[in-house]
């Protein structure tokens, strides 16, 4: 029980209020005594004067009559009137005034203010009117009134004492009772307010029942949850409300049984999940209500867990659907599981998920729950795209703004075709929610069908919205998987199978070949001069060329064959089910013919050829790597033969490929093993017959193979990048060798030309490297000459020109263009580049003096060079006829076997000291015999 309330103290201002009341009462009593006396005295004086005035007026009125005038005229003169009023003259001042306000008679009584005045009109005749004025002092009356303040104060003090003492205790008692009652009511109100606020603020519905199980009180949340319009007979002593609750449950009998059980044993606690007929789910928990430790009833709380249950079911569905998607199950199967869960949560909905796996595809898939007949699903899948074409077109026009969705499609004209698809089964398509991708494109729709629009549940729309998000995730994941699969197995540029998919398809083709005992051919293709086209026209043009080549290649093979791109300009083809190896040759010729027409790149016609290597399974190799290797080897053999052709693999090709690999391995160690040497081929001035210098030529002295030809190993150095360190070694060696010769006075001054590779020229620090080597060896720059080829200059003309100018700035006096006439033969670069000499290629020298074309070319080159003030160096001069022809054409310098083959440094130094043959023959004008060479005589002399 609660403790009794203690009496409350009276308010602190209560004694003051009583004192104020007593003070006011005493003051009023003290003032009333003199005031009453003053009022009575004032009234008495006023009455007396009024009486005198009235009497005088009446006398005057009586005198107005004739009889009165005649009879008592003496009495009504001013003096007579004054005498009549003489008794009042002691304390009253009397004045009689005529009509002109002149005093007729008066007494001279002195009065002190304040005064009381009364006036009376005395009309004696029609012409004569007097005015009587009576004045009396009020001061005596005031003095007497003030004198009465003393008894008034005594009475007021007595009244103050009475009023102060007697009501105080009564007031205290009354106010204390009021305060106690007020405090009690406030505490009760606060308690009731707290109880009501607690009861109403909770999210749960609360129902309180008594010890007999009868409802007593509930909160508003309870009524809203159970959808009861008003508290029905709560506290009325019956079980109507309990019956109403039971009527809304799926298991009404179980609920009533539990209520009876709790009524019989109110000490029990109880918890249960209740399923309502409308699909909602409540969590019911009941515990005893106690007063002073005694159970007097039950407090039941009901919590709506429908959303939580739906969320749990959706979470379970999401997990199941995503697991199916990840495991590779068909999307229709996975989304059908989702549709089944949606129908379970709705109870009334027939759900269909209509989607397309490709955002731009025209094939629709339909996943439905078990409620929709299979015939409906089939009809939607087959005819859905045509029926929903207007919907997808509008979504495309909305540019991804599909947030509003399709809330009502019962009367929407765009959905008329779809409504017709399901109308035969008595279904109505009521609303739809779009399935949108992360970029806003429409992937599909989820359509909600009902037998009647009234069956739609409030939560169905939100349920479908959640399902669309999950569907979007599943579809986009499958799209991402497809995209990743495409990226992993197809070339991004040409959309052909890449190396990985090529390997897989070749393995499958080999397995099928083993079963069918048929052969397959593997072709390896490489485009000729692709690098030149790519570098000249740009990479965009190169990419376009690769796509065009891919398209033409696919036209040359059958659907069951495979065209793949391994990378760069390398393609492979798998030809399955061929009868004989010659069938692959037919396809190869078809490919070469297909590539013959020009390609239009950047507005320019370009011609491309291909080198094709062919290998056959299983005769050439029985494994994947062996087949690819064999085809690659055969392709290189075709390319080595000039390109634009094909070669079948032979075992001998592998032997040569092995030799090349062995040579490459040897080259990587040759520099550190000091296996490289520099040979020098002399250059002779045709005018003086003197040796001007030499061209430094790299040689490789292999410990097993002996002296290896430069044509065999220099291309490998270029391909592997070893040419850069080897080229720097050649420059250093030549500089040191020139310095060594300069120290020997018997050897004439010599300039030595060193060939630069394309890789060296492309290096941005080439000029710095040359400058460092010159400084390191102490060689004057004008003794070193450099030779570059036309193709090197035209690879990047601007960069090459800048690099040559940097080299010239280091003091290099002579820069020669080697192999002139075999490349671009562009005349513009002759003036743009800082060059000094042109080397006439030996291919134009070999036909002299019989080949008219070679004669014309040689004469043209010499004339052109001389007109540009450039020297001409003819290389590869071997016979006296060639020698004589060049001399007649006024060539400047020659080199070749007619003078000497390339020699080691010591042999060349001896040749430079002793060489006199050319000088002697030129001085005497002796012509060499046809076919005679100076090298023969020189070698004999040496």
Order of alpha helices (4+ residues) and beta strands (2+ residues): alpha-alpha-alpha-beta-beta-beta-beta-alpha-alpha-beta-beta-alpha-alpha-alpha-beta-beta-beta-alpha-alpha-beta-beta-alpha-alpha-alpha-beta-beta-alpha-alpha-beta-alpha-alpha-beta-beta-alpha-beta-beta-beta-alpha-beta-alpha-beta-beta-beta-alpha-alpha-beta-alpha-alpha-beta-alpha-alpha-beta-alpha-beta-alpha-alpha-beta-alpha-beta-alpha-alpha-alpha
